[in-house]
Amino acid sequence: MGTGAHPSDADREATARPAVLRILEALRRGEPELSRPYWRDDVVWLGPEGRADGPDAVVRRLGALGAGGAAWSQPVQHGAHAVLRRTGGPGAHAGGLVIETRRGLGVLVVALP
């Protein structure tokens, strides 16, 4: 990427990947608070239950997805966007998350029922 050039989708994906994988790890462990460093202060959660703003609210919403042991698919990424799909676990229901990142931190989470 040259000076002043926009990052490519490959650049955005590479920048987003570490945060996406840490968030996924926190979900799989049932410890959503471990995802806290990977959300920007202005992150927004949109889901069937409404909107929530800020990293603390996002961590609480992640916690509401269920206890540890939930099974999550590997992320599917395109540029700064990733889809995480819940595939099972105790009390599991189908659903997933779409996460948008900027500069390696999550800025938007859309919860899919």
Backbone bond lengths (Angstrom), bond angles and torsions (degrees), N, CA, C in turn:
res aa  C-N    CA-C-N  psi(-1)  N-CA   C-N-CA  omega(-1)  CA-C   N-CA-C  phi
1 M - - - 1.445 - - 1.515 108.32 -
2 G 1.306 116.88 125.09 1.453 121.55 -178.83 1.513 111.44 -83.06
3 T 1.328 114.94 168.75 1.454 120.78 178.94 1.519 109.69 -62.51
4 G 1.306 117.07 130.10 1.447 122.06 179.42 1.522 114.20 80.60
5 A 1.322 117.13 -7.81 1.461 120.11 179.77 1.518 109.99 -79.93
6 H 1.310 114.39 151.55 1.463 118.96 174.93 1.518 108.93 -75.76
7 P 1.333 117.14 143.38 1.466 118.61 177.67 1.521 110.80 -65.81
8 S 1.307 115.74 146.47 1.461 121.05 176.90 1.527 109.06 -76.80
9 D 1.335 116.28 167.62 1.462 119.91 174.99 1.524 110.26 -59.74
10 A 1.330 117.40 -37.38 1.465 120.77 178.61 1.527 110.72 -63.85
11 D 1.339 116.95 -40.49 1.470 120.39 176.88 1.523 110.85 -63.48
12 R 1.323 116.36 -45.47 1.474 120.62 179.96 1.528 111.11 -62.71
13 E 1.317 115.84 -41.19 1.469 119.86 179.43 1.524 111.02 -63.59
14 A 1.320 116.73 -43.88 1.467 120.69 179.66 1.527 111.08 -63.59
15 T 1.317 117.14 -37.38 1.467 121.18 179.01 1.525 110.91 -69.99
16 A 1.321 117.25 -37.74 1.468 122.04 -177.33 1.525 112.87 -76.30
17 R 1.322 116.97 -31.24 1.468 122.00 -169.74 1.533 114.39 -52.19
18 P 1.338 120.67 -47.87 1.474 118.54 -178.91 1.532 113.39 -58.46
19 A 1.338 117.63 -42.81 1.468 119.98 179.31 1.521 110.89 -66.73
20 V 1.323 117.17 -42.61 1.467 120.99 179.76 1.530 109.96 -59.57
21 L 1.316 116.71 -44.08 1.471 119.77 -179.60 1.517 112.28 -67.68
22 R 1.324 118.63 -35.61 1.476 121.10 177.49 1.528 110.70 -69.03
23 I 1.322 116.74 -39.90 1.464 120.37 176.95 1.528 109.72 -63.60
24 L 1.318 116.96 -44.13 1.463 121.49 177.00 1.527 110.95 -59.97
25 E 1.310 117.17 -43.28 1.467 120.76 178.52 1.527 110.98 -60.66
26 A 1.340 116.73 -42.91 1.468 120.70 178.85 1.530 110.61 -62.12
27 L 1.333 117.10 -41.16 1.465 120.80 177.91 1.523 111.17 -63.54
28 R 1.309 116.09 -46.09 1.465 119.82 -178.41 1.520 112.22 -64.53
29 R 1.305 117.15 -32.57 1.465 120.99 179.58 1.527 112.07 -82.54
30 G 1.324 116.86 -11.05 1.464 119.40 -176.83 1.511 111.91 71.43
31 E 1.327 116.88 27.31 1.464 122.73 -179.32 1.528 109.05 -126.70
32 P 1.334 116.81 72.62 1.460 120.01 -173.98 1.525 114.13 -59.51
33 E 1.334 117.35 -24.70 1.469 119.64 179.78 1.531 111.90 -62.32
34 L 1.343 116.79 -21.31 1.462 119.85 177.14 1.526 112.23 -68.29
35 S 1.331 116.57 -16.90 1.465 120.18 179.32 1.533 112.07 -83.68
36 R 1.318 117.99 -12.08 1.477 122.73 -172.98 1.528 113.91 -49.23
37 P 1.335 120.78 -43.48 1.472 119.78 -177.85 1.529 114.22 -68.68
38 Y 1.319 117.96 -9.28 1.462 121.22 -173.46 1.525 113.10 -103.67
39 W 1.344 116.21 10.71 1.466 121.80 176.75 1.516 109.30 -113.66
40 R 1.327 116.24 136.37 1.464 119.33 173.84 1.515 109.38 -71.39
41 D 1.319 116.45 159.47 1.467 120.66 -179.38 1.524 112.32 -62.83
42 D 1.336 117.44 -25.72 1.466 120.49 -178.39 1.531 112.74 -102.24
43 V 1.332 117.17 22.18 1.468 120.71 179.37 1.530 110.17 -60.90
44 V 1.343 114.88 145.94 1.465 121.64 179.68 1.527 108.34 -125.51
45 W 1.322 115.65 136.67 1.472 123.67 174.98 1.521 107.17 -107.81
46 L 1.329 116.64 128.72 1.461 122.21 173.83 1.515 107.88 -122.34
47 G 1.308 116.81 128.52 1.458 120.05 -179.47 1.509 110.82 -160.92
48 P 1.326 116.38 178.12 1.465 120.69 -179.76 1.522 112.87 -55.95
49 E 1.333 116.82 -28.38 1.462 120.87 -178.83 1.523 112.45 -85.42
50 G 1.340 117.43 -0.42 1.459 121.15 177.85 1.509 112.74 113.83
51 R 1.310 114.73 -168.48 1.463 123.25 -177.95 1.521 109.81 -96.26
52 A 1.329 114.78 145.50 1.465 121.19 173.12 1.524 107.46 -138.73
53 D 1.317 116.92 141.98 1.460 121.88 -176.30 1.518 111.44 -118.67
54 G 1.324 115.29 137.59 1.457 122.13 174.08 1.514 113.20 96.19
55 P 1.325 115.26 157.19 1.468 120.10 -176.20 1.518 114.36 -63.76
56 D 1.319 117.94 -35.87 1.467 118.99 179.73 1.521 110.77 -64.12
57 A 1.328 116.73 -41.14 1.465 121.05 178.61 1.529 110.68 -65.68
58 V 1.326 116.69 -39.32 1.470 120.04 178.81 1.525 110.14 -64.58
59 V 1.306 116.92 -43.60 1.468 120.26 179.10 1.530 110.15 -61.57
60 R 1.338 117.82 -41.56 1.476 120.51 176.99 1.527 111.13 -61.74
61 R 1.323 117.15 -42.78 1.465 120.79 179.92 1.530 110.56 -65.51
62 L 1.319 116.52 -39.58 1.470 119.32 176.30 1.521 110.16 -61.34
63 G 1.323 116.81 -40.36 1.462 121.12 178.52 1.515 112.09 -62.78
64 A 1.335 116.65 -32.10 1.458 120.47 -179.87 1.526 112.21 -72.50
65 L 1.329 117.07 -11.63 1.468 119.83 178.76 1.521 112.24 -71.76
66 G 1.315 116.66 -15.88 1.458 118.32 175.50 1.510 112.55 139.15
67 A 1.292 114.38 168.44 1.458 122.04 -179.16 1.523 110.00 -77.04
68 G 1.332 114.23 175.24 1.458 120.61 178.38 1.516 111.98 -56.39
69 G 1.295 115.94 157.57 1.440 120.66 179.35 1.511 113.63 97.66
70 A 1.328 117.17 -4.94 1.467 119.21 177.03 1.522 108.67 -65.78
71 A 1.301 114.94 142.39 1.465 119.97 178.44 1.524 108.77 -96.79
72 W 1.306 116.08 132.26 1.455 122.92 179.92 1.524 108.75 -127.77
73 S 1.320 115.62 139.95 1.462 121.02 177.78 1.527 110.08 -71.38
74 Q 1.309 114.69 164.57 1.465 119.58 170.90 1.526 107.41 -65.56
75 P 1.320 117.69 148.24 1.458 119.18 -179.05 1.524 112.10 -67.75
76 V 1.308 114.74 146.83 1.455 122.28 169.72 1.521 105.06 -108.79
77 Q 1.325 116.34 121.79 1.456 120.08 -174.42 1.511 112.39 -119.82
78 H 1.321 114.02 150.66 1.462 122.94 167.33 1.517 105.99 -145.14
79 G 1.303 115.97 112.51 1.458 119.54 -177.59 1.518 110.90 59.13
80 A 1.323 115.31 -129.06 1.464 121.49 -177.25 1.521 113.44 -86.16
81 H 1.337 117.63 8.72 1.461 122.00 -176.14 1.526 110.69 -113.42
82 A 1.321 115.23 142.40 1.464 120.80 178.33 1.523 109.10 -139.48
83 V 1.324 114.71 145.87 1.458 121.84 174.30 1.523 107.56 -114.94
84 L 1.335 115.51 127.52 1.465 122.28 174.30 1.525 105.98 -115.27
85 R 1.313 116.10 126.55 1.471 120.44 -177.20 1.515 109.87 -113.09
86 R 1.318 115.55 128.87 1.466 120.61 176.15 1.515 107.96 -78.93
87 T 1.324 116.01 129.34 1.463 119.99 -173.49 1.516 113.62 -117.25
88 G 1.317 119.16 -2.21 1.460 120.18 178.07 1.511 111.59 157.09
89 G 1.319 114.49 -172.10 1.454 121.23 -179.57 1.508 110.17 122.80
90 P 1.337 116.87 178.09 1.462 121.10 -178.68 1.529 111.17 -59.56
91 G 1.311 115.77 123.67 1.461 120.45 178.56 1.516 113.32 64.72
92 A 1.310 116.92 19.84 1.459 121.00 -173.71 1.518 112.29 -70.33
93 H 1.272 113.85 151.05 1.453 122.42 171.32 1.519 106.61 -133.12
94 A 1.293 116.70 156.74 1.457 119.29 177.27 1.515 108.57 -64.05
95 G 1.265 116.59 155.56 1.456 120.82 178.01 1.506 109.67 153.56
96 G 1.273 115.43 -173.34 1.445 118.60 179.60 1.507 111.64 -178.51
97 L 1.311 114.28 -172.55 1.450 122.61 -179.08 1.521 109.50 -133.86
98 V 1.301 116.07 141.29 1.456 122.18 166.88 1.514 105.59 -109.87
99 I 1.322 115.88 127.03 1.458 121.50 -177.43 1.522 109.17 -119.69
100 E 1.327 115.82 131.13 1.467 121.18 172.68 1.521 108.04 -109.26
101 T 1.311 116.20 136.60 1.457 120.90 178.96 1.520 110.54 -119.03
102 R 1.308 114.67 157.03 1.470 122.90 169.81 1.517 106.95 -138.50
103 R 1.312 114.26 128.31 1.467 120.88 179.70 1.524 112.31 50.65
104 G 1.344 115.11 37.75 1.450 120.75 172.97 1.516 116.65 84.63
105 L 1.331 117.56 7.62 1.471 120.97 177.87 1.519 109.66 -127.27
106 G 1.337 116.51 145.74 1.459 121.09 178.65 1.513 111.84 -69.50
107 V 1.351 115.81 132.96 1.469 121.22 178.81 1.517 112.36 -118.78
108 L 1.343 116.52 -19.27 1.455 120.77 -178.90 1.515 109.42 -147.66
109 V 1.330 115.93 134.84 1.464 121.65 173.48 1.525 106.50 -126.99
110 V 1.323 115.35 127.55 1.459 120.76 173.78 1.526 106.44 -114.69
111 A 1.336 115.57 118.20 1.462 121.73 179.98 1.523 108.94 -87.75
112 L 1.313 115.06 128.13 1.463 121.48 179.41 1.520 109.15 -104.35
113 P 1.340 117.26 126.96 1.470 118.95 -178.63 1.520 112.14 -68.82
